[in-house]
Structure formats: C-alpha cells, structure tokens
Amino acid sequence: MSPQEAEQRRRRLKAQARDKGRMVSPRRLAWADWTIYITNVPTRLLTVCEGLVLGCLRWQIELLFKLWKSHGRIEVSRSRKPWRILCEVYAKLLAMLVQHWVLLVSCWRYADRSLPKAAKTVQRFALGLARAFGDAGQLCEVLGTIAGCAAQGCRMNKSRLHPRSYQLLLGVGAYLDAYGGEGELPSPAASGEGMG
C-alpha cells in the first residue's frame, strides 16, 4: 500500500479499536502496509497489474445487490402480514429482473454508464414498459427510447483519485494516459467506486 493509504488504514483500525475499548496490536498495525492476494492462476495468464485490477473489481456483485436493494426497495414493506410481504418481495425481485434485462439490452455496451442512473431511467419508463408487454412493436419502441437515453446520458462522474471499474478494465496504462501519466497503480481502496 502507499504510505498514505497505510496510514489511513491505521487510523481506521485505531478508531475501531477505540470504539470497542481495545488497543490495536503492533503486528496488526504493521500489516496495514500490505494487501495480499493469493491465487492459483499462473503468471503467464495474469500479470500483477491485472491481479490488482481484479482485486478492485471484487465488490461489483455487491454493488449490484445494493442497486437492487436501494433502488428496488426490496427490503421495504408497509404490511405486517407475512404472505403479503413475501408477495411484495417476489414482485420486486421480478421488477429488478426486468430492470436488469432492460439495462443489459440498453446500456450494457457502454462501459462508462452508471447503473443507478440507468436504473432511474428504466423506472421512469416502467409504466410504458408494462403497457408494451404483449405488443412487440410497442416494446421495441420503448426499449429504443430507453437505449437512446442511456446512449446520451447516465454517465458516471469521472474520478481522478480512484479510477472507476470501467477505467480499470480498459487498462491501467490507458487510465494513466488519459490523465497525463499522473497517478499510481489502482489500489484496493478504489474497489467501492465502481457503479456510482
């Protein structure tokens, strides 16, 4: 880890320990300098740089679940009746499945699109999508409108401090070139920056 990131980790460890009324061991503080990845992939198939990028991308599935929970409000119900709650969960999961399908056909090919922004776009057209089911022509028209919105907007905000996942996937060299050769290799601290 860079000295700044290691120091930030130490501060976080000390704060957590202080909250629990404990002390952090010197050994644990020393480990703050390191992030260790263990793999059985041979070096001819995975470079160190690529391994670091994959390490940063490990949270993407968690971010997808977060998208479903926060935008789909899967865990929220006004009912106290167990069967109604279960029915709502199934309905919301189906809605998230349809939303994800629409995201796949409308904006997945654009690496720099924000899934939360695209999900809001899909939600704005939800009534039109519901009306279009059963009519292939009308469904294609609504999907085309959503795809057009995704093509024009829904972009992620750029980040110079922590590269976005798509920037990491395009390659560390391409990322450094895009910002005039400034910066360092991506670190695991950037892992939570992927979908926003």
Phi, psi and omega in degrees: 000154175291156180303323180294315180293321178296319179293322177297319176298317180298316178300317180296317178299316180295320179295317179297317179294319179298320178298331181263003179071034181235176175246150176270134181290149177302326180296316179294322177297323179293325179292346179296342178284351190232147164234124186245128175244134178243130180217158174256011178283128180293150183298337178289342180257340185214116178280169178299316179301314179296323177297320177296319178297314178299322177298322179288336184270359187296342182268001184300320179294324177296322179292328176293316177297322177298319177301314181297318183288314186283317182273329179272348179051044184299324185273001184259133174210143177268351183272158173247359181274122185304319183289325178291319178299315179298318178298318178297318180299313179298316180298317180291323177295320176297319178298320178293326177295314178296316179301315181294321177299316179295321177297320180297320183272347185253322187224003185295332182285347179263109186294334186264022180267143178273120180296321176299319178293318179294323178297321177296323177296315179299319180296326177296331180259013184301317181296317177297321176297315181299318180293331186278343180299132183099345179235099186302320181296314180292322178297316178299322179295314180294317178297323177297321178295315179297316179299322177296318177297319179293325180292328182269332186224210179061024182282148174288148172286135181287151180227121178277329183288310180234114181296147176287163182303317181296327178292322178294319181292329177291342177120139180298321179297317179295323179295315180295321177298321182296333181248030173070028177077007180274157174103182182232179175301150178297148179241162179301342178296340181274000190295334183272010188260011195287318192253357187277000000 
